[in-house]
Amino acid sequence: MRTRTPILVSAGLVTAIALTGCGQAGQGDATTADGRTELTMWTHSAGNPAELEVYEQIISDFNESQDEYQVVHESFPQGAYNDAIVAAAASGDLPCLLDLDGPIMPNWAWAGYLQPLGLPTEITDSLLPTAVGVWDDEIYSAGYWDAALGIFARKSVLEGNGIRIPTVEEPWTTDEFDAALATLKDAGYETPIDIGAEDTGEWWPYAYSPFLQSFGGDLIDRNTMLSADGALNGSEALAWGDWFAGLFADGYAGNSGTVGNQEFIDDEVALSYTGVWNAVAALDAVGDDLLILPPPDLGNGPKIGGGSWQWAISSACDDADGARAYLEFSFQDKYITEFADQQVVIPATDAAAQASQYFGDDGALRPFVEFSEQYAVLRPETPAYAVISATFETAAKDIMNGADVQETLNRAVAEIDANIESNDGYGFQ
């Protein structure tokens, strides 16, 4: 059997090895002084006190609710977390429970890090589709929440410039969106829209591949998952690339701002293409003048990225029943609501959304629930995704900087296809 080598190993591996030495992973075979089976959980939440507070409450409640298992939690900085998992897998020290970013799950399942989740269908069926991770026709991960992107605007600015306010039922067309940007630039906004191009990493495929998909292209041919040819370098993708390059060439967008939403708060830009996590700060600053708008329909309907951090059980877990017992307990609506409101993300169940201060039917952030339900597209569910992600980021940045679109996309396709071929198709036939 050929050894499967995960595609996330990086220079950070040295740091990851040091991190895994900070505490021995519990795989369900250790016991506490009072005879409980110890289950170790790892998260990427170090430095996020609001997130940790909810996790610690769930863990405390679970540990007090029964006397068979004891969950022990360990947090890592997000920037080093993936490398820590890879290092732990190599040394046989994976914890029982771990969180993971949804798009990377297929790679870790393919590499043998994970086992099928095995949660009751009444739980997984109640979740947003984008909060459930599937590989090889089995569920390997599930999450309490998802995120969504939209466009922030001031109602007074749009109305003052005669720009139609788009709706879910009637979003801006490509022509309307481009005309709105031109009008706003003429109105005095040097850069009419902040699309977050100063950010790096996963933001690029998460934020910008939905524009590609709205044009009719994609990151890979999802019918086979064996090639990006035609999807990433066909006529639709070329049209996306020309349009994307034009945002910067025409001065409608830039990449010299600050990560976040501050330019919109300060009214330096008229529009901000950003995430739900920035919405409460925008509401506080802009008040009733704030509009949360859908992304434009660039030809094939509006699209946004779907799938975020989820829970999984490692293949090294010797007491998967205990891990599942914890996860079943944790997926109570009250915890999902608390997590969503603390983190300002979309609750994964409708009941939790209705109980939220933000996401119920009358909640100020309800539009994001509608965007997620109607527009969300998962990033390709393939072990090749990490390579696809990095390759797309490089290509999109090159296009932003004026590179030839067709040549750039052809090169990206060649890199993605070479990786897939070198891994025997990652199991796709």
C-alpha positions as CSV (number, residue, x, y, z in Angstrom):
1,M,0.0,0.0,0.0
2,R,1.3,3.4,-0.9
3,T,1.9,5.7,2.1
4,R,-0.4,8.7,2.0
5,T,1.4,11.9,2.8
6,P,-0.8,14.8,3.8
7,I,-0.3,18.1,2.0
8,L,-0.1,20.5,4.9
9,V,3.4,19.8,6.1
10,S,5.3,23.1,6.2
11,A,8.2,24.9,7.7
12,G,6.0,25.3,10.8
13,L,6.4,21.6,11.5
14,V,9.3,22.2,13.9
15,T,7.0,24.5,15.9
16,A,4.2,21.9,15.7
17,I,6.5,19.2,17.2
18,A,7.3,21.5,20.1
19,L,3.6,22.2,20.6
20,T,2.7,18.5,20.7
21,G,5.3,18.1,23.4
22,C,3.4,20.5,25.6
23,G,1.0,17.8,26.6
24,Q,0.5,14.1,25.8
25,A,-2.6,13.5,23.7
26,G,-5.2,11.4,25.4
27,Q,-6.6,8.7,23.0
28,G,-9.2,7.3,25.3
29,D,-7.0,4.8,27.2
30,A,-6.0,7.0,30.1
31,T,-8.0,7.1,33.3
32,T,-8.5,9.7,35.9
33,A,-8.1,9.2,39.7
34,D,-11.8,8.5,40.0
35,G,-11.7,5.9,37.3
36,R,-13.1,7.9,34.3
37,T,-11.8,7.5,30.8
38,E,-9.9,10.6,29.9
39,L,-10.7,12.1,26.4
40,T,-8.3,14.7,25.2
41,M,-9.7,17.5,23.0
42,W,-7.6,19.9,20.8
43,T,-8.8,23.2,19.4
44,H,-7.3,26.1,17.4
45,S,-8.8,28.6,19.9
46,A,-5.8,29.8,21.9
47,G,-6.0,33.6,22.0
48,N,-9.8,33.6,21.5
49,P,-11.3,34.0,25.0
50,A,-14.9,34.2,23.9
51,E,-14.7,30.9,22.0
52,L,-12.8,29.2,24.8
53,E,-15.4,30.3,27.3
54,V,-18.1,28.5,25.5
55,Y,-16.0,25.4,25.0
56,E,-15.1,25.3,28.7
57,Q,-18.7,25.6,29.7
58,I,-19.7,22.7,27.5
59,I,-16.9,20.6,28.8
60,S,-17.7,21.4,32.4
61,D,-21.4,20.6,31.9
62,F,-20.6,17.3,30.1
63,N,-18.1,16.2,32.8
64,E,-20.6,17.0,35.5
65,S,-23.4,15.2,33.7
66,Q,-22.0,11.7,33.8
67,D,-19.2,9.7,35.6
68,E,-17.8,7.6,32.7
69,Y,-15.7,10.2,30.8
70,Q,-13.6,13.2,31.5
71,V,-12.9,15.6,28.6
72,V,-9.5,17.5,28.9
73,H,-9.1,20.5,26.6
74,E,-5.9,21.9,25.1
75,S,-5.7,25.0,22.9
76,F,-3.2,25.9,20.2
77,P,-2.7,29.1,18.2
78,Q,-4.6,28.9,15.0
79,G,-1.5,29.7,12.9
80,A,0.3,26.6,14.2
81,Y,-2.6,24.3,14.6
82,N,-2.6,22.4,11.3
83,D,1.1,21.7,11.7
84,A,0.5,20.4,15.2
85,I,-2.1,18.0,13.9
86,V,0.2,16.7,11.2
87,A,3.0,16.3,13.7
88,A,0.8,14.5,16.2
89,A,-0.5,12.1,13.4
90,A,3.1,11.3,12.4
91,S,4.0,10.5,16.0
92,G,0.8,8.6,16.9
93,D,-0.3,11.3,19.4
94,L,-3.6,12.6,18.0
95,P,-6.2,13.4,20.5
96,C,-9.6,11.8,20.5
97,L,-11.5,15.0,19.6
98,L,-10.2,17.8,17.4
99,D,-11.6,20.7,15.5
100,L,-10.6,21.4,11.9
101,D,-11.3,23.9,9.2
102,G,-14.0,22.2,7.0
103,P,-12.1,22.4,3.6
104,I,-9.1,20.4,5.0
105,M,-11.2,17.6,6.3
106,P,-11.1,15.4,3.1
107,N,-7.3,15.5,3.2
108,W,-7.1,14.4,6.8
109,A,-9.7,11.7,6.3
110,W,-7.9,10.5,3.2
111,A,-4.6,10.6,5.1
112,G,-6.1,8.3,7.8
113,Y,-6.2,10.9,10.6
114,L,-10.0,10.7,11.1
115,Q,-12.7,8.1,11.5
116,P,-16.4,8.5,10.5
117,L,-18.2,10.7,12.9
118,G,-21.0,8.4,13.6
119,L,-23.4,11.0,15.1
120,P,-27.2,10.3,15.1
121,T,-28.8,11.5,11.9
122,E,-31.3,13.6,13.9
123,I,-28.3,15.8,14.8
124,T,-26.5,15.9,11.4
125,D,-29.8,16.3,9.5
126,S,-30.7,19.4,11.6
127,L,-27.5,21.2,10.7
128,L,-26.9,23.6,7.8
129,P,-25.5,21.5,4.9
130,T,-22.4,23.5,5.0
131,A,-21.8,22.6,8.6
132,V,-21.5,18.9,7.8
133,G,-18.3,17.5,6.2
134,V,-18.6,14.5,3.9
135,W,-15.8,12.4,2.5
136,D,-16.2,9.2,0.5
137,D,-20.0,9.2,1.2
138,E,-19.5,9.3,5.0
139,I,-19.8,12.2,7.5
140,Y,-16.4,12.9,9.1
141,S,-17.0,16.3,10.7
142,A,-19.8,18.6,11.9
143,G,-19.9,22.1,13.3
144,Y,-21.9,24.4,15.5
145,W,-21.9,27.2,13.0
146,D,-21.0,28.6,9.6
147,A,-19.9,32.0,8.4
148,A,-21.2,34.0,5.4
149,L,-20.1,37.0,3.4
150,G,-22.1,39.9,2.2
151,I,-21.7,43.5,1.2
152,F,-22.1,46.3,3.7
153,A,-23.4,49.7,2.5
154,R,-24.9,52.8,3.9
155,K,-28.5,53.3,2.8
156,S,-28.0,57.0,2.7
157,V,-25.1,56.7,0.3
158,L,-26.9,54.4,-2.2
159,E,-30.0,56.4,-2.2
160,G,-28.1,59.7,-2.4
161,N,-26.4,58.4,-5.5
162,G,-29.5,56.9,-7.2
163,I,-28.2,53.3,-6.8
164,R,-30.8,50.6,-6.5
165,I,-30.7,48.7,-3.2
166,P,-30.4,45.0,-4.2
167,T,-32.3,42.2,-2.5
168,V,-32.0,38.4,-2.1
169,E,-34.8,38.2,-4.7
170,E,-33.2,40.7,-7.0
171,P,-29.4,41.1,-6.5
172,W,-27.3,43.4,-8.5
173,T,-26.4,42.1,-12.0
174,T,-22.8,42.4,-13.2
175,D,-23.7,45.6,-15.1
176,E,-25.5,47.1,-12.1
177,F,-22.6,46.3,-9.8
178,D,-20.0,47.7,-12.1
179,A,-22.2,50.8,-12.6
180,A,-22.6,51.3,-8.9
181,L,-18.8,51.2,-8.4
182,A,-18.3,53.8,-11.2
183,T,-21.0,56.0,-9.7
184,L,-19.5,55.8,-6.2
185,K,-16.0,56.6,-7.6
186,D,-17.4,59.6,-9.4
187,A,-19.1,60.6,-6.1
188,G,-15.7,61.0,-4.4
189,Y,-14.8,57.5,-3.1
190,E,-11.3,57.0,-4.3
191,T,-11.7,53.3,-3.7
192,P,-15.4,52.5,-3.8
193,I,-15.3,48.9,-2.4
194,D,-13.1,47.1,0.1
195,I,-12.9,43.4,-0.8
196,G,-10.2,42.5,1.7
197,A,-7.4,42.0,-0.9
198,E,-4.8,42.9,1.6
199,D,-5.6,39.7,3.5
200,T,-3.7,36.4,2.7
201,G,-4.2,32.7,2.8
202,E,-7.5,31.0,2.8
203,W,-9.4,34.3,2.5
204,W,-8.6,34.4,-1.2
205,P,-10.3,31.2,-2.3
206,Y,-13.0,31.6,0.4
207,A,-13.9,35.2,-0.8
208,Y,-13.0,35.2,-4.5
209,S,-13.7,31.7,-5.9
210,P,-17.4,32.4,-5.3
211,F,-17.1,35.2,-7.8
212,L,-15.5,32.7,-10.2
213,Q,-18.4,30.3,-9.6
214,S,-20.9,33.0,-10.2
215,F,-19.3,33.5,-13.6
216,G,-19.8,29.8,-14.3
217,G,-16.2,28.6,-13.6
218,D,-14.8,26.7,-10.7
219,L,-11.7,25.6,-8.9
220,I,-11.9,22.0,-10.3
221,D,-14.2,19.9,-12.3
222,R,-16.5,18.6,-9.5
223,N,-18.0,15.9,-11.7
224,T,-14.7,14.0,-11.5
225,M,-12.4,15.8,-9.0
226,L,-9.6,14.8,-11.3
227,S,-8.8,18.0,-13.1
228,A,-9.1,21.7,-13.0
229,D,-8.9,21.9,-16.8
230,G,-11.9,23.7,-18.3
231,A,-13.2,24.8,-14.9
232,L,-10.4,27.1,-13.9
233,N,-9.1,28.1,-17.3
234,G,-12.2,28.0,-19.6
235,S,-14.1,30.9,-21.0
236,E,-16.1,31.5,-17.9
237,A,-13.0,31.6,-15.7
238,L,-11.3,33.9,-18.2
239,A,-14.3,36.3,-18.0
240,W,-14.0,36.2,-14.2
241,G,-10.2,36.9,-14.4
242,D,-10.7,39.9,-16.7
243,W,-13.4,41.3,-14.4
244,F,-11.4,40.7,-11.3
245,A,-8.3,42.4,-12.7
246,G,-10.5,45.3,-13.8
247,L,-11.6,45.9,-10.2
248,F,-8.1,46.9,-9.4
249,A,-7.1,48.4,-12.8
250,D,-10.1,50.7,-12.7
251,G,-9.4,51.8,-9.1
252,Y,-12.6,50.3,-7.8
253,A,-10.8,48.0,-5.3
254,G,-7.3,48.1,-3.8
255,N,-5.0,46.0,-1.6
256,S,-3.3,48.6,0.5
257,G,-5.9,48.8,3.3
258,T,-6.1,47.1,6.7
259,V,-7.5,43.7,7.3
260,G,-11.0,44.0,8.7
261,N,-13.7,46.5,8.1
262,Q,-12.3,49.8,9.4
263,E,-12.3,51.6,6.0
264,F,-16.0,51.1,5.8
265,I,-16.6,52.2,9.4
266,D,-14.6,55.3,8.7
267,D,-16.6,56.0,5.5
268,E,-13.4,55.8,3.4
269,V,-15.1,53.2,1.2
270,A,-18.8,53.0,0.3
271,L,-19.0,49.2,0.1
272,S,-17.3,46.4,2.0
273,Y,-17.3,42.8,0.9
274,T,-16.8,41.2,4.3
275,G,-18.0,38.6,6.8
276,V,-20.7,38.2,9.4
277,W,-18.0,38.4,12.1
278,N,-17.6,42.1,11.3
279,A,-21.3,42.9,11.4
280,V,-21.9,43.8,15.0
281,A,-19.1,46.4,14.9
282,A,-20.6,47.8,11.8
283,L,-24.1,48.0,13.4
284,D,-22.6,49.8,16.4
285,A,-20.9,52.3,14.2
286,V,-23.4,52.9,11.4
287,G,-26.7,52.0,13.1
288,D,-29.9,52.0,11.2
289,D,-28.2,53.3,8.1
290,L,-26.4,50.0,7.6
291,L,-27.4,47.7,4.8
292,I,-26.4,44.1,4.6
293,L,-26.6,43.2,0.9
294,P,-26.2,40.0,-1.1
295,P,-23.2,39.6,-3.4
296,P,-23.8,40.3,-7.1
297,D,-25.1,37.8,-9.6
298,L,-22.3,37.6,-12.1
299,G,-24.2,35.4,-14.5
300,N,-24.9,32.2,-12.6
301,G,-26.5,33.4,-9.4
302,P,-24.8,34.9,-6.3
303,K,-22.4,32.6,-4.6
304,I,-20.5,32.7,-1.3
305,G,-18.1,30.3,0.4
306,G,-19.5,27.7,2.8
307,G,-18.0,25.4,5.4
308,S,-16.0,26.5,8.4
309,W,-14.6,25.0,11.6
310,Q,-16.1,21.6,12.6
311,W,-15.5,18.7,15.0
312,A,-14.0,15.4,14.2
313,I,-12.9,12.2,15.9
314,S,-9.4,10.9,15.3
315,S,-8.6,7.5,14.0
316,A,-6.3,7.1,17.0
317,C,-9.2,7.4,19.5
318,D,-9.6,4.2,21.5
319,D,-12.9,5.3,22.9
320,A,-14.9,6.7,20.0
321,D,-18.1,6.0,21.9
322,G,-17.0,8.5,24.6
323,A,-16.0,11.1,22.0
324,R,-19.4,10.7,20.3
325,A,-21.2,11.0,23.7
326,Y,-19.4,14.3,24.2
327,L,-20.2,15.6,20.7
328,E,-23.9,14.5,21.0
329,F,-24.1,16.4,24.3
330,S,-22.4,19.5,22.8
331,F,-24.8,19.9,19.9
332,Q,-27.6,21.2,22.1
333,D,-29.2,24.2,20.7
334,K,-28.4,26.3,23.7
335,Y,-24.7,25.8,23.2
336,I,-24.9,26.5,19.5
337,T,-26.8,29.7,20.2
338,E,-24.3,30.8,22.8
339,F,-21.3,30.1,20.6
340,A,-22.9,31.9,17.6
341,D,-23.7,35.0,19.6
342,Q,-20.3,35.1,21.3
343,Q,-18.5,34.7,18.0
344,V,-21.0,36.4,15.7
345,V,-21.4,33.5,13.4
346,I,-24.5,31.7,12.0
347,P,-26.0,29.0,14.2
348,A,-26.0,25.7,12.5
349,T,-29.6,24.8,13.5
350,D,-32.8,26.8,12.9
351,A,-33.8,26.4,16.6
352,A,-30.5,27.9,17.7
353,A,-30.8,30.7,15.2
354,Q,-34.3,31.6,16.4
355,A,-33.0,31.8,20.0
356,S,-30.1,34.1,18.9
357,Q,-30.1,37.8,19.6
358,Y,-28.8,38.3,16.1
359,F,-30.0,35.6,13.7
360,G,-33.7,35.0,14.4
361,D,-36.4,36.0,11.9
362,D,-36.3,39.6,13.2
363,G,-32.6,39.7,14.0
364,A,-30.4,42.4,12.6
365,L,-28.1,39.8,11.1
366,R,-30.8,37.6,9.6
367,P,-29.7,38.4,6.0
368,F,-26.6,36.3,6.6
369,V,-28.7,33.2,7.4
370,E,-30.5,33.7,4.0
371,F,-27.2,34.2,2.2
372,S,-25.9,31.0,3.7
373,E,-29.0,29.0,2.9
374,Q,-29.3,30.2,-0.7
375,Y,-25.8,31.0,-1.9
376,A,-23.3,28.9,-0.1
377,V,-21.0,26.7,-2.1
378,L,-18.6,24.3,-0.3
379,R,-15.0,24.5,-1.4
380,P,-14.2,21.3,-3.3
381,E,-14.4,18.3,-1.1
382,T,-11.2,16.7,-2.2
383,P,-7.8,15.9,-0.5
384,A,-6.3,18.1,-3.2
385,Y,-8.0,21.2,-1.7
386,A,-4.9,22.6,0.1
387,V,-3.0,22.7,-3.1
388,I,-6.0,24.1,-5.0
389,S,-6.3,26.8,-2.3
390,A,-2.7,27.9,-2.4
391,T,-2.5,27.7,-6.2
392,F,-5.7,29.8,-6.6
393,E,-4.4,32.4,-4.2
394,T,-1.2,32.8,-6.2
395,A,-3.0,33.0,-9.5
396,A,-5.6,35.5,-8.3
397,K,-2.9,37.7,-6.8
398,D,-1.0,37.6,-10.1
399,I,-4.1,38.6,-12.0
400,M,-4.8,41.4,-9.5
401,N,-1.3,42.6,-10.3
402,G,-1.8,42.6,-14.1
403,A,-0.6,39.2,-15.2
404,D,-2.0,37.7,-18.4
405,V,-5.2,36.0,-17.3
406,Q,-5.2,33.0,-19.6
407,E,-1.5,32.2,-19.0
408,T,-2.0,32.5,-15.3
409,L,-5.0,30.2,-15.1
410,N,-3.4,27.7,-17.4
411,R,-0.4,27.5,-15.1
412,A,-2.7,27.1,-12.1
413,V,-4.5,24.2,-13.8
414,A,-1.2,22.5,-14.6
415,E,-0.1,22.8,-11.0
416,I,-3.3,21.4,-9.6
417,D,-3.5,18.6,-12.1
418,A,0.1,17.6,-11.5
419,N,-0.6,17.3,-7.8
420,I,-3.8,15.2,-8.4
421,E,-1.9,12.9,-10.8
422,S,1.0,12.5,-8.4
423,N,-1.4,11.2,-5.8
424,D,-3.2,8.8,-8.1
425,G,-6.3,10.9,-8.2
426,Y,-6.8,10.9,-4.4
427,G,-9.1,7.9,-4.8
428,F,-11.4,9.4,-7.4
429,Q,-11.9,7.3,-10.5
